[in-house]
Amino acid sequence: MQIELLEADRVQSIIGAFYEVYRYFHGHGLNENIYANAMAWELGIRGHQVDREFRIAVSYKGHRVGKQRLDLVVDGTVIVETKATELLSLAASRQLLCYLRASPFTVGLLLHFGPRPNFKKFVDFPKPTIDSITIHPTNPGPKPEKEA
């Protein structure tokens, strides 16, 4: 399977939602949480299952060492990290790569609600063994009704 095609339809839908939210708010300037909540709502309208503030438990050599919060998980397969800064730090990409490596997820999107909308897709192979990670969806996003 080609890496570019991994979750291609889902990623395309998420990116479409990103641009819709960005246009609605006329660009950047709001708090990251506002953009993430709007993304959850827009993705729900588009028929996706969205978990907000998704928590994963991270283990080191079989010992639980902490929990990590993910902004959004879409359809149980794609991590979405939102940033609402003037400049996108290089650390943001590194952060998402670490999230992918510490979780069972393979695909992640970094969405930058900055002066110009920008996104990056990340794919991480190989995945750790499933018994080293526990995932806990703790805050499902809003469940909007589909428009008729």
C-alpha positions as CSV (number, residue, x, y, z in Angstrom):
1,M,0.0,0.0,0.0
2,Q,1.3,3.4,-0.9
3,I,1.7,5.7,2.1
4,E,0.0,8.6,0.3
5,L,-3.1,6.6,-0.1
6,L,-3.4,5.5,3.6
7,E,-6.7,6.9,4.9
8,A,-6.8,9.2,1.8
9,D,-10.6,9.7,1.7
10,R,-10.9,10.3,5.4
11,V,-7.9,12.7,5.3
12,Q,-9.4,14.6,2.4
13,S,-12.7,15.0,4.3
14,I,-10.8,16.2,7.4
15,I,-8.9,18.8,5.3
16,G,-12.1,20.0,3.7
17,A,-13.6,20.5,7.2
18,F,-10.4,22.4,8.2
19,Y,-10.8,24.9,5.4
20,E,-14.5,25.2,6.0
21,V,-13.8,26.1,9.7
22,Y,-11.0,28.5,8.7
23,R,-13.2,30.3,6.2
24,Y,-16.1,30.5,8.6
25,F,-14.0,32.3,11.2
26,H,-12.3,34.5,8.6
27,G,-8.9,33.1,9.4
28,H,-6.8,33.1,12.5
29,G,-7.0,34.8,15.9
30,L,-9.2,32.6,18.1
31,N,-8.2,30.1,20.8
32,E,-7.1,26.7,19.7
33,N,-9.9,25.1,21.7
34,I,-12.5,27.0,19.6
35,Y,-11.0,25.7,16.4
36,A,-10.9,22.1,17.7
37,N,-14.5,22.2,18.9
38,A,-15.6,23.7,15.5
39,M,-13.6,20.9,13.7
40,A,-15.4,18.3,15.8
41,W,-18.8,19.8,14.9
42,E,-18.0,20.1,11.2
43,L,-16.6,16.6,11.1
44,G,-19.8,15.3,12.8
45,I,-21.9,17.0,10.1
46,R,-19.8,15.2,7.5
47,G,-20.6,11.8,9.1
48,H,-17.4,11.2,11.1
49,Q,-17.2,9.9,14.6
50,V,-15.0,12.4,16.6
51,D,-13.5,12.0,20.0
52,R,-12.3,15.2,21.7
53,E,-9.6,15.2,24.3
54,F,-8.9,11.6,23.6
55,R,-6.6,10.1,26.2
56,I,-4.0,7.4,25.7
57,A,-2.1,5.6,28.5
58,V,1.6,5.3,27.6
59,S,3.8,2.5,28.9
60,Y,7.5,2.1,29.1
61,K,8.9,-1.5,29.2
62,G,5.5,-2.7,30.5
63,H,5.0,0.0,33.1
64,R,2.5,2.7,32.7
65,V,4.3,6.0,32.9
66,G,1.5,8.5,32.1
67,K,-1.3,9.7,29.9
68,Q,-1.3,11.8,26.8
69,R,-4.2,13.9,25.5
70,L,-4.9,14.1,21.8
71,D,-7.0,17.0,20.4
72,L,-9.2,14.9,18.2
73,V,-9.4,11.3,16.9
74,V,-11.5,10.9,13.8
75,D,-13.3,7.6,13.2
76,G,-11.0,5.9,15.6
77,T,-8.1,6.0,13.0
78,V,-6.7,9.5,12.5
79,I,-5.1,11.8,15.1
80,V,-5.8,15.5,14.5
81,E,-3.7,18.0,16.3
82,T,-4.8,21.7,16.0
83,K,-2.6,24.7,16.5
84,A,-3.7,28.4,16.5
85,T,-0.4,30.3,16.7
86,E,1.0,33.1,14.6
87,L,4.0,30.9,13.6
88,L,4.0,27.1,13.5
89,S,6.8,25.8,15.7
90,L,9.0,23.0,14.5
91,A,8.1,21.3,17.8
92,A,4.5,20.9,16.6
93,S,5.5,18.3,14.0
94,R,7.7,16.5,16.5
95,Q,4.8,16.5,18.9
96,L,2.4,14.8,16.5
97,L,5.1,12.3,15.5
98,C,5.6,11.4,19.2
99,Y,1.8,11.0,19.6
100,L,1.8,8.6,16.7
101,R,4.7,6.6,18.1
102,A,3.1,6.4,21.5
103,S,-0.3,5.2,20.2
104,P,-1.8,2.5,18.0
105,F,-2.6,5.2,15.4
106,T,-0.8,5.3,12.1
107,V,-2.0,8.5,10.5
108,G,-2.0,12.0,11.9
109,L,-2.9,15.5,10.7
110,L,-1.4,18.7,12.0
111,L,-3.8,21.6,11.3
112,H,-2.5,25.1,11.6
113,F,-5.1,27.9,12.1
114,G,-2.5,30.6,11.5
115,P,-2.3,33.7,9.2
116,R,-2.5,31.2,6.3
117,P,-4.2,27.8,6.7
118,N,-1.7,25.0,6.6
119,F,-1.8,21.3,7.2
120,K,0.7,18.4,7.3
121,K,0.0,14.7,7.1
122,F,2.2,12.2,9.1
123,V,2.3,8.4,8.8
124,D,4.2,6.3,11.3
125,F,5.3,2.7,10.7
126,P,5.9,0.2,12.4
127,K,3.5,0.3,15.3
128,P,4.3,-0.8,18.9
129,T,2.6,-3.9,20.2
130,I,-1.0,-3.3,21.2
131,D,-0.5,-4.6,24.8
132,S,1.8,-1.7,25.6
133,I,-0.9,0.9,25.0
134,T,-4.3,1.5,26.4
135,I,-6.6,4.1,24.8
136,H,-9.5,5.9,26.5
137,P,-11.9,8.1,24.7
138,T,-12.9,10.4,27.5
139,N,-14.7,13.3,25.8
140,P,-16.6,12.5,22.6
141,G,-17.2,15.5,20.4
142,P,-20.7,16.9,19.7
143,K,-23.0,14.8,17.7
144,P,-24.7,17.2,15.3
145,E,-27.7,16.0,13.3
146,K,-27.1,15.7,9.6
147,E,-28.6,18.4,7.5
148,A,-31.5,17.3,5.3
